[in-house]
Amino acid sequence: MINNTTVKRVAILCSGGDCAGMNPAVKQFTEYATARGLEPYGINMGLAGLFRGDITPLGYHDVSGIVYRGGTILGSSRFPEFHDPEIRKVAAEQLRRHQIDSLVVLGGNGSFLALECLRRECGVSVVGLPATIDNDVYGSEMALGVDTSLNVIRHCLDSIRDTASSFHRAFVVETMGRDCGYLAIITALTSGAEVCLVPEVEFDITAIENRLRGEIENGRTYLTAIVSEAVDGGAQMLTEVIESRLKMACRTTVLGHVQRGGSPTVADRLNAFEMITIAVDELLAGRESFAVLSQSGRWVPVQLIDIVARVISIPPNLLSMAHRLAN
Ligand code: F6P
């Protein structure tokens, strides 16, 4: 357990899909931990790097000029091998070798579960900070990277609307999000899409067809539809329906990894600073094994055990707005 009397070593790593906001978080971690008398370390390439012992001290010079950069200077990885207790033992040994007693992880649910196992088996104090464009961390309204991703998608959608309206075409746009339709719903609502298909909302393709047919008869000349990547049949299915049944020329755009990049928005930079500040303060206060989550618009510490392996549900008001676009 950390206390104020001894300088302690804390490490940070990024796990899973990278996202905007990780760099501001690494910067604040380094600067704030140092200012509070801790020794900050960075672990390169996520849990895979931890397993290999790719661990280096972090100083002011390492994090200068990174606040506006997307991605993460530390690198990230998916490392399913971490589910193996033997692999975690090696990881814990690497932390011990560097005398690191607390580990801060920027990532999603999968990483938090792995962390909780590491804490239980090896007594390492761990902190989970939600950082994923999927916005699927249980108990948190927001995750780092979501705001930037939504703004990247909004920019793409505005551009697509320009060509759709000029050419009298339909566009079906596929967004990321893994099993969570958050990005798709917010995008559909804020870009004025006519259709939104997400895994959380049952859709009726005949009802959608009839609604759109009526609108086309009333003068609609183009349309945009958003489909989340986990939807059955996906964007291709909807494109075929629009072309074959509504006889409107339709193109499919899979946005892909552009959604993960980009300079972090002001909101993501501020979120990064706030969650790191709370994480360091709580560690110094002696708290162990917790996450910092966004609840009722504030970042608050919550015990990790209460959130791991639980599935997020999208707020009902968003789901009911999405329902209108799925029928
Ligand atoms: O978790 C972030 C995410 O971008 C998901 O939205 C997507 O399903 C997945 O990662 C893509 O993974 P990869 O970068 O390994 O192709």
Boltz pocket constraint, residues with backbone or C-beta under 6 A from the ligand:
constraints:
  - pocket:
      binder: B
      contacts: [[A, 16], [A, 17], [A, 18], [A, 132], [A, 133], [A, 134], [A, 176], [A, 177], [A, 178], [A, 229], [A, 260]]
      max_distance: 6.0
